């Protein structure tokens, strides 16, 4: 038996060998299927596994985003957590030379074996991403029959004004999600195009908060791309100058009620929070009856020593 792992590329021809490892790590936190792993390795720039005595003990994938290299979908056998650091370094060493100096983000599932291994890379923890889940078959929250007297909640399929709704949504996100707008999407224009596309695909599943002729917030959902009966929420966003008026509560109520009436059994959202404490959006979701199902920590920085790793 060897104590020294070796590293292999994972692709659509051999993705199934990491299934048991990934499923064991994410069990109860994320729904892992063969199709979901195939989708990961199909869309990643590189996926890699650390092998020991013929079995995978660690797995990760690298994605090239406009302003950052992101490593995610990490899994490791707790008995070999030290292998994950070497795996990430090897994975990043495969990047083109011009990308090796780019900012790196490692999205680490909040379990001890992964957090311990990633912390050894010398990156700084920047934020947490919380996966919040609702069961839609029972009363979720106390929803007022009418929103506040100063604003209206209107389904986007009835309102139109897709670009105005998208801009209000992005303006609401900008307080805590500017990192996503700039690094992940490549700037406001690209993010606006993405959100407008979400609205075009699901206008009846998006709601806008309106005062007069001004759109001041938005929220929406879509069928989960992999899970039947689950609604993926894009979250609730309200322009900063209109917060503390219960607009976010009214938007969330509309979205969850709509998803439930459509027949979805569950709803999930991935929401930002600082490393310590909760952001207002997360607090809103938890007050409405959502429960934290999983947590990810984003570590970011320049990864020294990634070049030339064998």
C-alpha positions as MATLAB code, in Angstrom:
seq = 'XXXXXXXXXXXXXXXXXXXXXXXXXXXXXXXXXXXXXXXXXXXXXXXXXXXXXXXXXXXXXXXXXXXXXXXXXXXXXXXXXXXXXXXXXXXXXXXXXXXXXXXXXXXXXXXXXXXXXXXXXXXXXXXXXXXXXXXXXXXXXXXXXXXXXXXXXXXXXXXXXXXXXXXXXXXXXXXXXXXXXXXXXXXXXXXXXXXXXXXXXXXXXXXXXXXXXXXXXXXXXXXXXXXXXXXXXXXXXXXXXXXXXXXXXXXXXXXXXXXXXXXXXXXXXXXXXXXXXXXXXXXXXXXXXXXXXXXXXXXXXXXXXXXXXX';
ca = [
       0.000    0.000    0.000;
       1.231    3.495   -0.874;
       1.018    6.530    1.384;
       1.719    8.871   -1.521;
      -1.305    9.909   -3.635;
      -1.192   10.537   -7.345;
      -3.435   12.941   -9.240;
      -5.622   12.195  -12.242;
      -7.862   14.298  -14.457;
     -11.581   13.666  -14.111;
     -13.729   14.055  -17.230;
     -16.949   12.740  -18.755;
     -15.318    9.355  -19.330;
     -14.362    8.619  -15.714;
     -16.470   10.989  -13.563;
     -18.257    8.103  -11.887;
     -15.189    7.081   -9.873;
     -15.594   10.091   -7.553;
     -19.336    9.632   -7.014;
     -19.165    7.767   -3.701;
     -16.622   10.198   -2.252;
     -18.569   13.309   -3.210;
     -21.883   11.843   -2.088;
     -20.483   10.874    1.319;
     -19.127   14.386    1.931;
     -22.252   16.252    0.798;
     -24.852   13.832    2.158;
     -27.692   15.776    3.792;
     -26.265   19.087    2.565;
     -26.556   18.873   -1.218;
     -28.276   16.346   -3.470;
     -25.529   14.495   -5.361;
     -26.319   12.366   -8.387;
     -24.232   10.951  -11.207;
     -25.806   13.519  -13.503;
     -24.854   16.381  -11.191;
     -21.214   15.240  -11.078;
     -21.169   14.830  -14.847;
     -22.499   18.390  -15.175;
     -19.706   19.667  -12.911;
     -16.855   18.057  -14.829;
     -18.437   18.959  -18.187;
     -18.537   22.670  -17.335;
     -15.259   22.924  -15.397;
     -11.955   23.999  -16.920;
     -10.317   21.124  -15.046;
     -11.485   18.515  -12.549;
      -9.035   16.383  -10.625;
      -8.944   13.604   -8.059;
      -6.230   12.484   -5.663;
      -5.953    8.696   -5.777;
      -4.581    6.454   -3.040;
      -4.454    2.673   -3.434;
      -6.825    2.882   -6.379;
      -9.488    4.953   -4.619;
     -10.193    8.709   -4.776;
      -9.514   10.503   -1.484;
      -9.985   14.077   -2.698;
     -11.755   15.869   -5.561;
     -12.072   19.460   -6.825;
     -12.893   21.422   -9.996;
     -11.573   24.728  -11.338;
     -13.694   27.283  -13.217;
     -12.433   30.300  -15.142;
     -14.644   33.331  -14.446;
     -14.144   36.822  -15.936;
     -12.183   38.183  -12.972;
     -11.270   35.181  -10.859;
     -10.352   31.500  -10.886;
     -12.759   29.588   -8.673;
     -12.101   26.141   -7.216;
     -15.224   24.465   -5.904;
     -17.058   21.165   -5.398;
     -14.314   20.121   -2.998;
     -14.570   16.717   -1.356;
     -12.035   14.881    0.788;
     -11.841   11.766    2.906;
     -11.407   13.153    6.463;
      -8.564   10.695    7.029;
      -6.632   12.347    4.191;
      -7.533   16.025    4.576;
      -3.898   17.067    4.030;
      -4.186   15.748    0.459;
      -6.742   18.403   -0.492;
      -4.209   21.253   -0.283;
      -1.896   19.445   -2.701;
      -4.804   18.627   -4.981;
      -5.844   22.287   -5.255;
      -2.248   23.330   -5.971;
      -1.945   20.679   -8.677;
      -5.279   21.685  -10.160;
      -4.270   25.331  -10.415;
      -0.890   24.430  -11.866;
      -2.713   23.209  -14.997;
      -3.951   26.698  -15.836;
      -2.546   28.734  -18.664;
       0.458   30.845  -17.548;
      -1.457   34.115  -17.945;
      -4.081   32.882  -15.479;
      -1.713   31.744  -12.732;
      -1.412   35.258  -11.296;
      -5.162   35.846  -11.274;
      -7.083   36.131   -8.038;
      -8.130   32.704   -6.741;
     -11.276   31.810   -4.826;
     -11.757   28.484   -3.107;
     -15.365   27.770   -2.176;
     -15.128   25.400    0.776;
     -18.034   23.451    2.199;
     -18.195   24.258    5.908;
     -17.158   20.876    7.263;
     -14.011   20.530    9.418;
     -11.955   18.345    7.060;
     -12.382   20.754    4.126;
     -12.031   24.010    6.064;
      -8.877   22.711    7.763;
      -7.298   21.722    4.449;
      -8.200   24.940    2.613;
      -6.934   27.131    5.458;
      -3.447   25.738    4.796;
      -3.401   27.390    1.355;
      -2.802   30.826    2.901;
      -5.925   32.446    1.437;
      -8.133   34.831    3.428;
     -11.748   33.981    4.335;
     -13.885   36.692    2.695;
     -17.519   35.677    3.120;
     -19.930   32.848    3.741;
     -22.611   31.606    1.373;
     -25.532   30.025    3.187;
     -27.883   27.555    1.552;
     -31.341   28.236    3.015;
     -34.207   25.828    2.420;
     -37.973   26.077    2.853;
     -40.559   23.303    2.875;
     -43.492   24.686    0.891;
     -46.157   22.174    1.895;
     -46.950   23.949    5.180;
     -47.489   27.612    6.137;
     -44.196   29.392    5.677;
     -44.743   32.850    7.065;
     -47.473   35.278    7.999;
     -48.094   37.143    4.775;
     -50.189   40.265    4.819;
     -53.002   40.193    2.301;
     -51.908   43.624    1.098;
     -48.379   45.033    0.969;
     -47.509   48.372    2.495;
     -49.597   51.340    1.479;
     -46.604   53.027   -0.168;
     -45.710   50.280   -2.653;
     -47.197   47.543   -4.833;
     -45.959   44.041   -5.629;
     -46.579   43.205   -9.290;
     -45.821   40.047  -11.240;
     -43.263   40.895  -13.941;
     -45.316   39.156  -16.635;
     -47.966   41.816  -15.989;
     -45.607   44.741  -15.446;
     -43.103   44.279  -18.267;
     -40.163   46.717  -17.974;
     -37.668   43.858  -17.799;
     -34.570   46.044  -17.878;
     -35.906   48.339  -15.143;
     -36.645   45.317  -12.967;
     -33.192   43.861  -13.656;
     -31.534   47.173  -12.749;
     -33.491   47.436   -9.498;
     -32.489   43.874   -8.646;
     -28.797   44.553   -9.318;
     -28.863   47.845   -7.425;
     -30.290   45.954   -4.471;
     -27.576   43.318   -4.721;
     -24.726   45.805   -4.999;
     -24.387   46.322   -1.235;
     -23.196   42.774   -0.540;
     -22.870   41.103   -3.954;
     -20.576   43.484   -5.830;
     -17.925   40.737   -5.805;
     -20.290   38.575   -7.873;
     -21.097   41.410  -10.282;
     -17.460   42.350  -10.878;
     -15.433   39.139  -10.509;
     -17.909   36.440  -11.497;
     -19.895   38.243  -14.192;
     -17.251   40.664  -15.449;
     -19.047   43.910  -14.595;
     -22.445   45.528  -14.400;
     -23.278   45.180  -18.100;
     -22.711   41.423  -18.172;
     -24.605   40.941  -14.909;
     -27.495   43.008  -16.256;
     -27.679   40.787  -19.348;
     -27.743   37.656  -17.192;
     -30.502   38.924  -14.899;
     -32.542   40.174  -17.856;
     -32.259   36.673  -19.313;
     -33.592   35.198  -16.068;
     -36.573   37.536  -16.322;
     -37.197   36.709  -19.972;
     -37.184   32.982  -19.182;
     -39.539   33.205  -16.180;
     -41.502   36.488  -16.183;
     -44.452   34.964  -14.328;
     -42.113   33.745  -11.574;
     -40.595   37.160  -10.887;
     -42.135   39.948   -8.842;
     -41.306   43.655   -8.727;
     -41.876   46.174   -5.968;
     -43.079   49.475   -7.414;
     -43.656   52.968   -6.057;
     -45.371   55.114   -8.641;
     -43.537   54.380  -11.885;
     -40.255   53.430  -10.174;
     -39.182   49.821   -9.678;
     -37.513   49.605   -6.268;
     -36.897   45.885   -5.803;
     -37.362   42.434   -7.258;
     -37.350   38.747   -6.442;
     -37.828   35.622   -8.500;
     -37.402   31.898   -8.859;
     -37.052   29.144  -11.429;
     -37.233   25.359  -11.420;
     -34.050   23.921   -9.940;
     -31.827   22.790  -12.828;
     -31.268   19.317  -11.351;
     -33.922   18.592   -8.716;
     -37.588   17.892   -9.425;
     -40.040   19.672   -7.174;
     -37.504   22.254   -5.985;
     -37.611   25.981   -6.766;
     -34.306   27.838   -6.979;
     -34.704   31.387   -5.648;
     -32.655   34.199   -7.142;
     -33.138   35.955   -3.818;
     -34.725   39.224   -2.757;
     -33.125   42.560   -3.627;
     -34.349   46.048   -2.678;
     -32.691   49.338   -3.571;
     -30.760   50.569   -0.486;
     -32.768   53.801   -0.096;
     -36.034   51.816    0.178;
     -35.053   49.295    2.823;
     -36.676   48.863    6.260;
     -40.147   49.343    4.738;
     -41.010   45.606    4.707;
     -40.617   45.535    0.934;
     -38.247   42.563    1.086;
     -40.731   40.682    3.268;
     -43.544   41.313    0.773;
     -41.397   40.201   -2.176;
     -40.277   37.029   -0.414;
     -43.863   36.250    0.575;
     -44.961   36.625   -3.045;
     -42.190   34.395   -4.380;
     -42.634   31.580   -1.864;
     -46.420   31.666   -2.121;
     -46.221   31.533   -5.911;
     -43.748   28.634   -5.886;
     -45.917   26.714   -3.432;
     -49.102   27.276   -5.421;
     -47.303   26.107   -8.558;
     -46.622   22.764   -6.908;
     -43.011   23.069   -5.833;
     -42.375   21.121   -2.630;
     -39.202   22.938   -1.582;
     -37.376   26.177   -2.271;
     -33.677   26.942   -1.839;
     -31.588   30.095   -1.997;
     -27.852   30.701   -1.701;
     -27.331   33.938    0.212;
     -24.392   36.053    1.308;
     -23.311   36.568    4.893;
     -20.095   37.987    6.348;
     -17.576   35.604    7.897;
     -19.058   36.427   11.317;
     -22.744   37.227   11.787;
     -25.622   37.394    9.329;
     -26.427   39.781    6.498;
     -29.942   41.323    6.392;
     -30.989   39.032    3.546;
     -30.073   35.908    5.483;
     -31.913   37.225    8.532;
     -35.026   37.795    6.400;
     -34.915   34.252    5.036;
     -34.521   32.710    8.480;
     -37.320   34.821    9.985;
     -39.615   33.613    7.212;
     -39.120   29.992    8.232;
     -36.146   29.050    6.083;
     -33.487   26.806    7.601;
     -29.758   26.793    6.895;
     -29.002   23.494    5.190;
     -25.369   24.064    4.191;
     -22.649   26.688    4.491;
     -19.715   27.548    2.246;
     -16.731   29.752    3.055;
     -15.103   31.743    0.258;
     -11.337   31.975    0.661;
      -9.615   34.402   -1.730;
      -6.127   35.617   -2.553;
      -3.057   34.926   -4.665;
      -1.995   31.332   -4.278;
       1.760   31.160   -3.859;
       3.483   28.049   -5.132;
       0.761   26.884   -7.521;
       3.156   26.951  -10.484;
       5.208   23.919  -11.179;
       3.534   21.604   -8.687;
       4.150   17.988   -9.632;
];
